[in-house]
Structure formats: C-alpha cells, structure tokens
Amino acid sequence: MATLSLRGLTRRFPNAERPALAGLDLDVEDGELLVLVGPSGCGKSTALRLIAGLDSPDGGTVSIGGRDVSRVAPEDRDVAMVFQGYALYPHMTARDIMGFPLRMRGVARAERARRVEEAAGLLSIGHLLDRRPGELSGGERQRVAMGRAIVRAPAAFLFDEPLSNLDAALRAELRVELAALVRRLGTTSVYVTHDQVEAMTMGDRIAVLRAGELQQVGPPRAIYEAPANLFVAGFLGTPAINLIALERS
C-alpha cells in the first residue's frame, strides 16, 4: 500500500487546441479508493495512463509511496491495471492468466498457485480456473482480470472503466463487489469512470474533471450537497439539477 501524489501533471497532444491535462494536483491517501469522473475527453483516462507509465507527461510529477516515478518504466512502478476490455489471453486458462504476471517475475510455482487460489477465492471464481476466456461470461472475464491484478499485491490498483462493457444489472452487482473487495484488501486505488452512479456509490472521494482541469475533489455526499461550480452542480445527480439563467435588472 502507498500514497499517490500528482503535482502539476500536464499532457499536451500534438495539434490539440488545449492540454488533455492542465497542471493536475491530486493526492490519494494510503488505502483510499478515489474515483476520477467526468465527461468524455475530460482527461481522466489520460491521468490514469500517466500514473501507470503508459504515457509520459509534458510537465509535473507522479509519486507513489513518496517516490517520483514520472520517468520510471511501467513494470517498475508497482501498480496493477484493470482495463475495460479485459485484455485476457484467449489460449490460456483463467488459472494461467492470473498467474502470468507472477511467472514473468520469476515467482516459484507453488507460491504462484497459492496466490491464484487465494485471489480466486476472494472473487468466487475458483470453479472457473481451468476455463479459457471464450468459455466465460463478461462478468466472469472481468473477475479474472481483477484476479490477475490482485495476485501481484501491488502498491496501487488502477481501474480504467472496468465495468462499462457489462449490462446494467451485472454492472450494479460488480460495482458493489469491487468496492467491497478493494476496501477489504486495503490497497490504494484510482478508478476512472464517466458513470456518476459508479462514482457516487464506490468512491471514498471523487475528483471531478472537465477539459483537463480539476473542478472539485471530496467525499461524494459533500460534493453533491455543495458543488464548487455550475458544471459540478449540473454534472452530478439524476435527474440533473435545474439551472436557471437570470439577468440582473
């Protein structure tokens, strides 16, 4: 477990009118589940990729556990990422997929087997370990993807809209399971979503982004009851709040 700090994090893409991220300052406490939420194009997935090391910032720093990892390779950052598209190897069994990152690190076979069985128990997929991805449902595939992240025992989990491919009922079910699991493990986590229901129900705190800039960060209820600006007020809540333009006479 570790704290995560972003300082002045900036990313500009060629020919873009504005930065994808403009000087983002954000802290995630040890063991906290922070949700990055905002409309498409707000910079939330860009922020996650910069934390993971899949992209390089044009300015600012990323620190994990007090160590500046801004120029550190992804495999050396001690983070585990769960993607929207599962990213499972179709020719492997769930058991082999979950154990693959440990195998690449040279972890002994017996220890790999122990960690895989333990993670499968947490996710209730022990009976699925000898099946391949083509034999699994969408929810089962996502559980395998989460298991692959869990076995690594990383300093931080990064979730990039992991439930968006699932139907509404399954998404609601896994939302509860995932939030409970992350808190049980006590691992620092950043979760990206455009779904405000996920943000409001899962996060210890949420950070609202718009056009690459942080609008507000805080506990879900506090932000809902005291939005920092009109954008936050209009973005969060179903149905949306009524905003009426007035002119001074």
C-alpha positions as CSV (number, residue, x, y, z in Angstrom):
1,M,0.0,0.0,0.0
2,A,1.2,3.6,-0.7
3,T,0.1,7.1,-1.1
4,L,-0.2,8.5,-4.6
5,S,0.6,12.2,-5.5
6,L,0.2,14.1,-8.7
7,R,1.8,17.5,-8.9
8,G,1.3,19.9,-11.8
9,L,0.6,16.9,-14.1
10,T,0.3,18.1,-17.7
11,R,-0.1,16.3,-21.0
12,R,-0.4,18.0,-24.4
13,F,-1.1,16.1,-27.6
14,P,0.1,17.4,-31.0
15,N,-2.4,19.6,-32.8
16,A,-4.8,19.7,-29.9
17,E,-6.3,23.1,-29.0
18,R,-5.8,22.6,-25.3
19,P,-3.9,20.3,-23.0
20,A,-5.5,16.9,-22.2
21,L,-4.4,17.6,-18.6
22,A,-3.5,21.1,-17.4
23,G,-1.5,21.1,-14.2
24,L,-3.4,18.4,-12.2
25,D,-2.7,18.4,-8.5
26,L,-4.2,15.4,-6.6
27,D,-3.4,13.2,-3.6
28,V,-4.7,9.7,-3.0
29,E,-4.3,8.5,0.6
30,D,-3.0,5.1,1.6
31,G,-5.7,2.6,1.2
32,E,-8.2,5.1,-0.3
33,L,-10.5,4.4,-3.3
34,L,-10.5,7.6,-5.4
35,V,-12.8,7.9,-8.4
36,L,-11.9,10.2,-11.3
37,V,-15.2,11.1,-13.0
38,G,-16.1,13.5,-15.8
39,P,-17.5,13.6,-19.4
40,S,-15.7,12.1,-22.3
41,G,-12.5,13.9,-23.2
42,C,-12.0,15.4,-19.7
43,G,-8.6,13.8,-19.2
44,K,-9.4,11.1,-16.7
45,S,-8.1,8.2,-18.7
46,T,-5.0,10.3,-19.7
47,A,-4.3,10.8,-16.0
48,L,-4.6,7.1,-15.3
49,R,-2.2,6.3,-18.2
50,L,0.3,8.8,-16.8
51,I,0.1,7.2,-13.4
52,A,0.6,3.7,-14.9
53,G,3.5,4.9,-17.1
54,L,1.8,4.0,-20.4
55,D,2.3,7.7,-21.4
56,S,4.8,10.4,-20.4
57,P,3.8,13.8,-19.0
58,D,4.9,17.0,-20.6
59,G,5.1,18.5,-17.1
60,G,4.6,17.7,-13.5
61,T,5.3,14.6,-11.4
62,V,3.8,11.3,-10.4
63,S,4.8,9.9,-7.0
64,I,3.9,6.5,-5.5
65,G,4.8,5.9,-1.9
66,G,6.9,9.1,-1.8
67,R,9.0,8.0,-4.8
68,D,9.0,10.1,-8.0
69,V,8.1,7.6,-10.8
70,S,7.5,10.1,-13.5
71,R,10.2,8.6,-15.7
72,V,10.1,5.0,-14.3
73,A,9.1,2.2,-16.7
74,P,5.5,0.8,-16.1
75,E,6.8,-2.6,-14.9
76,D,8.8,-0.9,-12.2
77,R,6.0,1.3,-10.7
78,D,4.4,-1.5,-8.7
79,V,0.9,-0.8,-9.9
80,A,-1.7,-3.2,-11.4
81,M,-4.2,-2.0,-14.0
82,V,-7.6,-3.4,-14.9
83,F,-8.9,-2.4,-18.3
84,Q,-12.3,-2.0,-19.8
85,G,-11.6,-4.7,-22.4
86,Y,-10.4,-7.4,-20.0
87,A,-7.1,-8.0,-22.0
88,L,-7.1,-11.7,-21.4
89,Y,-5.0,-14.2,-23.4
90,P,-7.5,-16.4,-25.3
91,H,-5.3,-19.5,-25.4
92,M,-4.7,-19.6,-21.6
93,T,-6.9,-20.9,-18.8
94,A,-8.0,-18.4,-16.1
95,R,-5.5,-20.0,-13.8
96,D,-2.6,-19.4,-16.2
97,I,-3.8,-15.8,-16.9
98,M,-4.0,-14.9,-13.3
99,G,-0.6,-16.4,-12.6
100,F,1.1,-14.9,-15.6
101,P,2.5,-11.7,-14.0
102,L,3.9,-13.8,-11.2
103,R,5.5,-16.2,-13.7
104,M,7.1,-13.2,-15.5
105,R,8.6,-12.1,-12.2
106,G,10.1,-15.5,-11.5
107,V,7.8,-16.3,-8.6
108,A,8.0,-20.0,-7.6
109,R,5.3,-22.3,-8.9
110,A,4.0,-23.2,-5.5
111,E,3.7,-19.6,-4.5
112,R,2.0,-18.7,-7.8
113,A,-0.6,-21.4,-7.2
114,R,-1.2,-20.2,-3.7
115,R,-1.8,-16.6,-4.7
116,V,-4.0,-17.6,-7.6
117,E,-6.2,-19.8,-5.4
118,E,-6.4,-17.1,-2.8
119,A,-7.5,-14.4,-5.3
120,A,-9.9,-16.8,-6.9
121,G,-11.5,-17.4,-3.5
122,L,-11.9,-13.7,-2.9
123,L,-13.6,-13.3,-6.3
124,S,-15.7,-16.5,-6.1
125,I,-14.2,-17.9,-9.4
126,G,-12.4,-21.0,-8.1
127,H,-14.6,-23.2,-10.2
128,L,-13.6,-21.3,-13.3
129,L,-9.8,-21.5,-13.1
130,D,-9.5,-24.3,-15.8
131,R,-11.7,-22.5,-18.3
132,R,-10.5,-20.3,-21.2
133,P,-11.9,-16.8,-21.8
134,G,-14.1,-18.0,-24.6
135,E,-15.9,-20.2,-22.1
136,L,-16.6,-17.3,-19.6
137,S,-19.3,-14.6,-19.5
138,G,-18.4,-10.9,-19.5
139,G,-18.7,-10.7,-15.7
140,E,-16.5,-13.8,-15.2
141,R,-13.9,-12.4,-17.6
142,Q,-13.7,-9.2,-15.6
143,R,-13.3,-11.1,-12.4
144,V,-10.4,-13.0,-13.9
145,A,-8.9,-9.7,-15.0
146,M,-9.3,-8.4,-11.4
147,G,-7.7,-11.6,-10.1
148,R,-4.7,-11.1,-12.3
149,A,-4.2,-7.7,-10.7
150,I,-4.8,-8.9,-7.2
151,V,-2.2,-11.7,-7.2
152,R,0.5,-9.1,-7.8
153,A,-0.2,-7.4,-4.4
154,P,0.7,-4.0,-5.9
155,A,1.1,-0.7,-4.2
156,A,-1.9,0.6,-6.1
157,F,-4.7,-0.6,-8.3
158,L,-5.7,1.4,-11.4
159,F,-9.2,0.7,-12.9
160,D,-10.0,2.1,-16.4
161,E,-13.8,1.9,-16.7
162,P,-13.7,-1.9,-16.0
163,L,-17.5,-2.4,-15.8
164,S,-18.6,-0.4,-18.9
165,N,-18.8,-3.4,-21.2
166,L,-21.3,-5.2,-18.9
167,D,-25.1,-5.0,-18.8
168,A,-26.8,-2.7,-16.3
169,A,-27.8,-5.4,-13.8
170,L,-24.3,-7.1,-13.8
171,R,-22.6,-3.7,-13.6
172,A,-24.6,-2.8,-10.5
173,E,-23.7,-6.2,-8.9
174,L,-20.0,-6.0,-9.7
175,R,-19.9,-2.4,-8.6
176,V,-20.7,-3.4,-5.0
177,E,-18.4,-6.4,-5.1
178,L,-15.5,-4.4,-6.4
179,A,-15.8,-1.6,-3.9
180,A,-16.0,-4.1,-1.0
181,L,-13.1,-6.1,-2.3
182,V,-10.8,-3.1,-2.7
183,R,-11.6,-1.9,0.8
184,R,-11.0,-5.4,2.2
185,L,-7.6,-5.5,0.5
186,G,-6.8,-2.0,1.7
187,T,-4.9,-1.2,-1.5
188,T,-4.7,2.4,-2.7
189,S,-6.9,2.6,-5.8
190,V,-7.8,5.0,-8.6
191,Y,-11.0,4.2,-10.5
192,V,-11.9,6.0,-13.8
193,T,-15.5,6.2,-14.9
194,H,-17.9,8.5,-16.8
195,D,-20.8,7.0,-14.8
196,Q,-21.7,9.3,-12.0
197,V,-23.6,6.5,-10.2
198,E,-20.4,4.4,-10.0
199,A,-18.5,7.5,-8.8
200,M,-21.1,8.4,-6.1
201,T,-21.5,4.8,-4.8
202,M,-18.0,3.5,-4.9
203,G,-15.5,6.2,-4.0
204,D,-14.2,7.3,-0.6
205,R,-13.7,10.5,-2.5
206,I,-14.4,11.6,-6.1
207,A,-12.5,14.0,-8.3
208,V,-14.5,15.8,-10.9
209,L,-12.6,16.7,-14.1
210,R,-13.6,18.9,-17.0
211,A,-11.5,19.8,-20.1
212,G,-8.3,18.6,-18.4
213,E,-8.8,20.6,-15.2
214,L,-9.8,19.5,-11.7
215,Q,-13.2,21.1,-10.7
216,Q,-13.7,19.6,-7.3
217,V,-12.5,16.8,-5.0
218,G,-14.1,15.4,-1.9
219,P,-16.5,12.8,-0.4
220,P,-19.4,12.1,-2.7
221,R,-22.1,13.5,-0.5
222,A,-20.1,16.6,0.3
223,I,-19.7,17.4,-3.5
224,Y,-23.3,16.6,-4.2
225,E,-24.6,18.9,-1.5
226,A,-22.1,21.7,-2.0
227,P,-20.9,21.7,-5.7
228,A,-18.0,24.1,-6.3
229,N,-19.4,25.5,-9.5
230,L,-22.2,25.2,-12.1
231,F,-20.5,22.4,-14.0
232,V,-20.3,20.1,-11.0
233,A,-23.8,21.0,-10.0
234,G,-25.2,20.1,-13.4
235,F,-23.0,17.1,-14.0
236,L,-23.7,15.1,-10.8
237,G,-27.1,13.9,-9.8
238,T,-30.0,12.1,-11.5
239,P,-32.2,13.8,-12.6
240,A,-29.9,16.7,-13.2
241,I,-30.4,19.8,-11.1
242,N,-32.4,22.6,-12.6
243,L,-30.2,25.6,-13.5
244,I,-32.0,28.8,-14.4
245,A,-30.2,31.7,-16.0
246,L,-31.0,35.1,-14.5
247,E,-30.4,38.6,-15.7
248,R,-29.8,41.5,-13.3
249,S,-32.2,44.3,-14.0
